Amino acid sequence: EGIQGRNMKVYLNDMLYALSYALDCVEAELLGAKSYHSARVAYICVRVGESYGLQPVELLRLAAAAVMHDSALTEYADLCRGKSDGVRPETKDSSPKSLRGHCEMGERNASILPFYEQIKGAVLYHHENADGTGAFGKRADDTPLMAQLIHLGDQLDNRFPLDFVDEEKYAGMTAYLQKESGKLFCPELVQHFQTVFPVPMQDGLEGERAGALLRDALPHLLLEYDAERIRAMAAVFARIIDYKSHFTCMHSLGIAEKSGQLAAFLGMDTEKCTKLYLAGALHDVGKLAIPTEILEKPAKLTTEEFDVMKTHAKISWDILQKLTGLEDVAEWASFHHEKLNGAGYPFGYTAERLSQEDRILACVDIYQALTESRPYKEGFSHKKSIDIMREMVEGGFLDRDLTEAVDECFRVAAS
């Protein structure tokens, strides 16, 4: 529903950068990587890519691939639960082949990008070594340049965190690159890196500076996509978010689909339906920064744990408000825990401040949470869920008309 219609213009860069910060939170928890890892890797790729003569649009595509190089970490970690006691296999199995899984999943995520054909293989082969000892056994001559660039940036930032590079660390990097020239990295790539970065970077890539430098180095293109493409990209973002916790592995996608369906049911136009779908897909992006032990706790959270959990809505707001031209989407997504009586969070807004779209996300989020099953509870029936929501209406939490619309819109599908 609502798929056909005029195209939407979005800054894809902003969506990917917002996602990259959230993914870095996951990588920090799972692997101990420092925040803004993806932005630093992308910046290294872009600068060295320039020295190879890549054009601005090619650099933009390269940055997108670099940002998404570890986009499957949440799903891969979820897949491995039960196989390795929640630990990524490559932390136990150090063989190159152990890296294939998240490379393949990451490539699948990257395949939804509209310029995928121009970056094909960049994520899949970002763990290849120049001498053929990598994940898939490809030598440098058979590995796409973009994949080699991502491999270089990823390995350097993991081994020598590039948020601060003094003379001592730079000397260590130089020795490492010389040692691995012809093994991990092709000699030409090493030469290009040393030409682009001939001296220590100091604190040039510290924190948000990496993202700012990356944005400044790339064209900021307003690109036009049809609703189907936007929804396909949104669905991938939802999957990345949901797999942080296997308790809710379809939650964001369910919110996205139901938000779009309810908007269409209410007679909203295609662009509004698509934007609400996108808001639903991104509404829990802040949960990527919440510790897994809290997200995965099968029992009731303590007061302190619940306070930590509630911060995800504000984190979502901090991440999503950076989406140029999608300020409305950022609001709808981030306000899904606000209540009409001011008892919600993160800002405690009341009915006067909350738009119809804000209220749609809040109603759909409650309905989805009530009807979906978790390991510690069976999902409620449609009727029981609506009865609970009507009690929330009487308590001043939810919109009365939209609650009735949720009942009418989803009753047939639930029966």
C-alpha positions as CSV (number, residue, x, y, z in Angstrom):
1,E,0.0,0.0,0.0
2,G,1.2,3.5,-0.8
3,I,4.1,2.3,-2.9
4,Q,3.2,4.0,-6.1
5,G,3.6,7.8,-6.4
6,R,6.2,10.5,-6.8
7,N,9.8,10.0,-5.7
8,M,11.4,11.2,-2.5
9,K,14.6,13.2,-2.3
10,V,17.0,12.2,0.5
11,Y,20.6,12.7,1.5
12,L,21.7,9.1,1.6
13,N,25.1,10.2,3.1
14,D,23.3,11.3,6.3
15,M,21.3,8.1,6.7
16,L,24.5,6.1,6.4
17,Y,26.5,8.3,8.7
18,A,23.7,8.1,11.3
19,L,23.7,4.3,11.0
20,S,27.5,4.2,11.2
21,Y,27.5,5.8,14.7
22,A,24.9,3.3,15.9
23,L,26.8,0.4,14.5
24,D,30.0,1.6,16.2
25,C,28.2,1.3,19.5
26,V,27.6,-2.4,18.7
27,E,31.2,-2.9,17.6
28,A,32.5,-1.3,20.7
29,E,30.4,-3.7,22.8
30,L,31.2,-6.8,20.8
31,L,34.8,-6.2,19.8
32,G,36.1,-3.4,21.9
33,A,36.4,-1.0,19.0
34,K,36.4,2.7,19.7
35,S,33.5,4.9,18.7
36,Y,33.4,6.4,15.2
37,H,35.4,3.4,13.9
38,S,33.3,3.3,10.7
39,A,33.7,7.1,10.1
40,R,37.5,6.8,10.5
41,V,37.7,3.8,8.1
42,A,35.5,5.6,5.6
43,Y,37.7,8.7,5.8
44,I,40.9,6.7,5.3
45,C,39.3,5.1,2.3
46,V,38.2,8.3,0.8
47,R,41.6,10.1,1.2
48,V,43.6,7.2,-0.2
49,G,40.9,6.6,-2.9
50,E,41.5,10.2,-4.0
51,S,45.1,9.4,-4.6
52,Y,44.0,6.6,-6.9
53,G,42.0,9.1,-9.0
54,L,38.5,8.1,-7.9
55,Q,36.0,10.8,-8.8
56,P,33.7,12.5,-6.2
57,V,30.7,10.2,-6.9
58,E,32.9,7.2,-6.7
59,L,34.3,8.4,-3.4
60,L,30.7,8.8,-2.1
61,R,29.9,5.2,-3.1
62,L,33.2,4.0,-1.5
63,A,32.3,5.8,1.8
64,A,28.9,4.1,1.8
65,A,30.5,0.7,1.4
66,A,33.1,1.5,4.1
67,V,30.4,2.7,6.5
68,M,28.5,-0.6,5.9
69,H,31.5,-2.9,6.1
70,D,30.4,-4.3,9.5
71,S,26.7,-3.7,9.2
72,A,25.9,-7.4,9.8
73,L,27.6,-7.6,13.2
74,T,24.2,-7.6,15.1
75,E,22.7,-10.3,12.9
76,Y,25.9,-12.3,12.8
77,A,26.2,-12.2,16.6
78,D,22.6,-13.2,16.9
79,L,23.1,-16.1,14.5
80,C,26.1,-17.3,16.7
81,R,24.2,-17.3,19.9
82,G,23.9,-20.9,21.1
83,K,26.8,-21.9,18.8
84,S,29.5,-20.1,20.8
85,D,27.8,-18.9,24.0
86,G,27.1,-15.5,22.5
87,V,30.7,-14.9,21.4
88,R,31.5,-14.2,17.8
89,P,33.2,-17.3,16.3
90,E,36.2,-15.4,15.1
91,T,37.1,-14.6,18.7
92,K,37.5,-18.3,19.2
93,D,38.4,-19.4,15.7
94,S,41.1,-17.2,14.2
95,S,41.1,-18.8,10.8
96,P,40.4,-16.4,7.9
97,K,37.4,-18.5,6.8
98,S,35.7,-17.7,10.1
99,L,35.3,-14.2,8.8
100,R,33.2,-15.2,5.8
101,G,29.8,-15.2,7.5
102,H,29.6,-11.5,8.5
103,C,31.2,-10.5,5.1
104,E,28.5,-12.3,3.2
105,M,25.7,-10.8,5.4
106,G,27.3,-7.3,5.1
107,E,27.4,-7.7,1.3
108,R,23.7,-8.6,1.3
109,N,23.0,-5.4,3.3
110,A,25.0,-3.3,0.9
111,S,23.2,-4.8,-2.0
112,I,20.1,-2.7,-1.3
113,L,22.0,0.5,-2.1
114,P,20.9,2.1,-5.4
115,F,24.5,2.1,-6.7
116,Y,25.3,-1.5,-5.6
117,E,26.7,-2.6,-9.0
118,Q,29.4,0.1,-8.6
119,I,30.5,-1.2,-5.1
120,K,29.9,-4.9,-5.7
121,G,32.3,-7.0,-3.7
122,A,33.6,-4.1,-1.6
123,V,32.1,-5.4,1.6
124,L,32.2,-9.1,0.7
125,Y,36.0,-9.0,0.2
126,H,37.1,-6.5,2.8
127,H,38.9,-9.3,4.7
128,E,41.0,-10.5,1.8
129,N,44.8,-10.4,2.1
130,A,47.1,-9.4,-0.7
131,D,48.8,-12.8,-0.7
132,G,45.6,-14.8,-0.9
133,T,45.4,-15.9,2.7
134,G,42.2,-14.0,3.5
135,A,38.6,-15.1,4.1
136,F,37.9,-16.2,0.5
137,G,41.5,-16.8,-0.7
138,K,41.6,-13.9,-3.2
139,R,44.9,-12.3,-4.0
140,A,45.2,-8.5,-4.5
141,D,44.9,-8.7,-8.3
142,D,41.5,-10.3,-7.9
143,T,40.2,-8.1,-5.1
144,P,38.2,-4.9,-5.9
145,L,40.2,-1.7,-5.0
146,M,37.3,-0.6,-2.8
147,A,37.6,-3.8,-0.8
148,Q,41.3,-3.4,-0.4
149,L,40.9,0.2,0.8
150,I,38.3,-0.9,3.4
151,H,40.6,-3.7,4.5
152,L,43.5,-1.2,5.0
153,G,41.4,1.3,7.0
154,D,39.7,-1.4,9.1
155,Q,43.0,-3.2,10.0
156,L,44.8,0.1,10.8
157,D,42.0,1.4,13.0
158,N,41.6,-1.9,14.8
159,R,45.3,-2.3,15.5
160,F,46.3,1.3,16.0
161,P,43.1,3.3,17.0
162,L,43.4,6.3,14.7
163,D,41.5,8.7,17.0
164,F,45.0,9.9,18.1
165,V,48.2,9.2,16.3
166,D,51.4,10.6,17.7
167,E,54.9,10.0,16.4
168,E,55.3,6.8,18.4
169,K,52.1,5.3,17.1
170,Y,52.8,6.5,13.6
171,A,56.2,4.8,13.7
172,G,54.5,1.6,14.8
173,M,52.0,1.9,11.9
174,T,54.8,2.4,9.5
175,A,56.7,-0.6,10.7
176,Y,53.5,-2.7,10.5
177,L,52.7,-1.6,7.0
178,Q,56.2,-2.4,5.8
179,K,56.1,-5.8,7.5
180,E,52.7,-6.6,5.9
181,S,53.4,-5.1,2.5
182,G,52.9,-7.9,0.0
183,K,51.2,-10.0,2.7
184,L,48.1,-8.3,4.1
185,F,48.3,-5.3,1.7
186,C,49.6,-4.8,-1.8
187,P,52.8,-2.7,-1.9
188,E,51.1,0.0,-4.1
189,L,48.3,0.5,-1.5
190,V,50.9,0.9,1.3
191,Q,52.7,3.5,-0.8
192,H,49.5,5.4,-1.5
193,F,48.6,5.5,2.2
194,Q,52.1,6.8,3.2
195,T,51.9,9.4,0.4
196,V,48.5,10.7,1.7
197,F,49.4,10.5,5.4
198,P,53.2,11.2,5.5
199,V,53.1,12.5,9.1
200,P,51.2,11.6,12.3
201,M,47.5,12.5,12.3
202,Q,47.6,13.5,16.0
203,D,44.0,14.0,17.2
204,G,42.6,14.9,13.7
205,L,40.3,11.9,13.7
206,E,39.2,12.0,17.3
207,G,35.5,11.6,18.1
208,E,33.1,13.4,15.8
209,R,35.9,15.1,13.9
210,A,36.2,12.0,11.7
211,G,32.6,12.3,10.7
212,A,33.0,16.0,10.0
213,L,36.1,15.5,7.9
214,L,34.3,12.7,6.0
215,R,31.3,14.9,5.2
216,D,33.6,17.8,4.1
217,A,35.5,15.4,1.8
218,L,32.4,14.2,-0.1
219,P,29.8,15.8,-2.3
220,H,26.5,16.2,-0.4
221,L,24.1,15.0,-3.0
222,L,20.3,15.1,-2.7
223,L,19.3,12.0,-4.5
224,E,15.9,10.9,-5.7
225,Y,14.5,7.5,-5.0
226,D,11.1,5.9,-5.4
227,A,9.1,4.7,-2.4
228,E,9.9,1.0,-3.0
229,R,13.7,1.8,-2.9
230,I,13.3,3.8,0.3
231,R,11.4,1.0,1.9
232,A,14.0,-1.6,0.9
233,M,16.8,0.4,2.4
234,A,14.7,1.1,5.5
235,A,14.0,-2.7,5.9
236,V,17.8,-3.3,6.0
237,F,18.3,-0.7,8.6
238,A,15.4,-2.2,10.7
239,R,17.0,-5.7,10.4
240,I,20.4,-4.3,11.6
241,I,18.7,-2.7,14.6
242,D,16.5,-5.6,15.5
243,Y,19.2,-8.2,15.6
244,K,20.9,-6.4,18.5
245,S,18.5,-8.5,20.6
246,H,17.1,-11.8,19.4
247,F,14.1,-11.1,21.6
248,T,12.9,-8.5,19.1
249,C,14.4,-9.7,15.8
250,M,11.4,-8.5,13.8
251,H,10.2,-5.6,16.0
252,S,11.3,-2.6,13.9
253,L,10.3,-4.1,10.6
254,G,6.9,-4.8,12.1
255,I,6.6,-1.2,13.3
256,A,7.7,0.0,9.8
257,E,5.2,-2.1,8.0
258,K,2.3,-1.3,10.3
259,S,3.1,2.4,10.4
260,G,3.0,2.5,6.6
261,Q,-0.2,0.5,6.5
262,L,-2.0,2.6,9.1
263,A,-1.0,5.8,7.3
264,A,-2.4,4.4,4.1
265,F,-5.6,3.4,5.9
266,L,-5.9,6.9,7.2
267,G,-5.7,8.3,3.6
268,M,-2.2,9.8,3.9
269,D,-0.3,10.4,0.6
270,T,2.5,8.2,-0.6
271,E,5.3,10.3,0.7
272,K,3.8,10.5,4.2
273,C,3.3,6.7,4.2
274,T,6.9,6.1,3.1
275,K,8.2,8.5,5.7
276,L,6.3,6.8,8.4
277,Y,7.6,3.4,7.2
278,L,11.1,4.9,7.5
279,A,10.4,6.3,10.9
280,G,9.2,2.9,12.1
281,A,12.3,1.2,10.7
282,L,14.6,3.6,12.6
283,H,12.6,4.2,15.8
284,D,14.8,2.0,18.0
285,V,18.2,2.8,16.5
286,G,19.2,4.1,19.9
287,K,18.9,0.6,21.3
288,L,22.2,-0.3,19.5
289,A,23.9,1.7,22.2
290,I,22.1,-0.1,25.1
291,P,24.1,-3.0,26.7
292,T,22.9,-6.4,25.4
293,E,22.5,-7.8,29.0
294,I,19.8,-5.2,29.5
295,L,18.1,-5.8,26.2
296,E,18.3,-9.6,26.6
297,K,17.2,-9.8,30.3
298,P,14.3,-12.2,30.4
299,A,13.0,-10.9,33.8
300,K,11.7,-7.5,34.8
301,L,14.3,-4.8,34.7
302,T,15.4,-3.1,37.9
303,T,14.7,0.7,38.2
304,E,18.3,1.4,37.3
305,E,18.2,-0.9,34.3
306,F,15.0,0.6,33.1
307,D,16.5,4.1,33.4
308,V,19.3,2.9,31.1
309,M,16.8,1.3,28.7
310,K,14.8,4.6,28.5
311,T,17.9,6.4,27.2
312,H,17.5,4.7,23.9
313,A,14.8,7.2,22.8
314,K,17.0,10.2,23.4
315,I,19.9,8.4,21.7
316,S,17.7,7.8,18.7
317,W,16.8,11.5,18.7
318,D,20.5,12.5,18.9
319,I,21.3,10.2,16.0
320,L,18.4,10.9,13.7
321,Q,18.1,14.7,14.0
322,K,21.3,14.8,11.8
323,L,19.3,13.5,8.8
324,T,19.1,16.5,6.5
325,G,15.6,17.1,5.1
326,L,14.1,14.3,7.3
327,E,13.6,16.2,10.5
328,D,10.0,15.1,10.6
329,V,11.0,11.4,10.4
330,A,13.5,12.0,13.2
331,E,10.8,13.4,15.4
332,W,8.2,10.7,14.7
333,A,10.8,8.0,15.3
334,S,12.2,9.4,18.5
335,F,8.9,10.4,20.2
336,H,7.3,6.9,20.1
337,H,7.5,6.6,23.9
338,E,5.9,10.0,24.5
339,K,2.4,10.0,26.1
340,L,-0.4,12.5,25.7
341,N,-0.5,13.1,29.5
342,G,3.2,14.0,29.6
343,A,4.2,10.7,31.4
344,G,6.4,9.5,28.5
345,Y,10.0,10.0,27.5
346,P,12.5,11.2,26.5
347,F,11.1,14.8,26.7
348,G,7.8,14.4,28.6
349,Y,5.8,16.2,25.9
350,T,2.0,16.4,26.2
351,A,-0.8,16.2,23.7
352,E,-0.4,19.8,22.6
353,R,3.2,19.1,21.3
354,L,2.6,15.6,19.8
355,S,1.5,15.5,16.1
356,Q,-0.7,12.8,14.6
357,E,2.4,11.1,13.2
358,D,4.0,11.1,16.6
359,R,0.9,9.5,18.0
360,I,0.8,6.9,15.1
361,L,4.2,5.6,16.0
362,A,3.3,5.5,19.7
363,C,0.1,3.5,19.0
364,V,1.8,1.1,16.6
365,D,4.7,0.5,18.9
366,I,2.4,-0.4,21.8
367,Y,0.3,-2.7,19.5
368,Q,3.4,-4.4,18.1
369,A,4.9,-5.0,21.5
370,L,1.6,-6.4,22.8
371,T,1.0,-8.8,19.9
372,E,4.5,-10.1,19.3
373,S,5.8,-13.1,21.3
374,R,9.0,-12.9,23.4
375,P,10.9,-15.8,25.0
376,Y,9.2,-14.9,28.3
377,K,5.7,-14.3,27.0
378,E,3.2,-15.3,24.3
379,G,1.9,-12.5,22.2
380,F,-1.6,-11.3,23.1
381,S,-4.5,-11.6,20.7
382,H,-5.6,-8.6,18.6
383,K,-8.7,-8.2,20.9
384,K,-6.8,-8.3,24.1
385,S,-4.2,-5.9,22.8
386,I,-6.8,-3.4,21.7
387,D,-8.5,-3.8,25.1
388,I,-5.2,-2.9,26.8
389,M,-4.7,0.0,24.5
390,R,-8.2,1.3,25.3
391,E,-7.4,1.2,29.0
392,M,-4.3,3.3,28.1
393,V,-6.5,5.7,26.3
394,E,-8.6,6.2,29.4
395,G,-5.4,6.7,31.4
396,G,-4.4,9.5,29.1
397,F,-1.6,7.8,27.4
398,L,-2.7,7.1,23.8
399,D,-4.8,8.8,21.2
400,R,-8.4,7.5,21.2
401,D,-9.2,7.9,17.5
402,L,-5.9,6.3,16.4
403,T,-6.4,3.4,18.8
404,E,-9.7,2.7,17.1
405,A,-8.1,3.1,13.7
406,V,-5.4,0.5,14.8
407,D,-8.3,-1.9,15.7
408,E,-10.1,-1.4,12.4
409,C,-6.9,-1.5,10.3
410,F,-5.4,-4.7,11.7
411,R,-8.4,-6.6,12.9
412,V,-8.8,-8.5,9.6
413,A,-5.1,-9.4,9.3
414,A,-5.2,-10.7,12.9
415,S,-8.2,-12.9,12.5
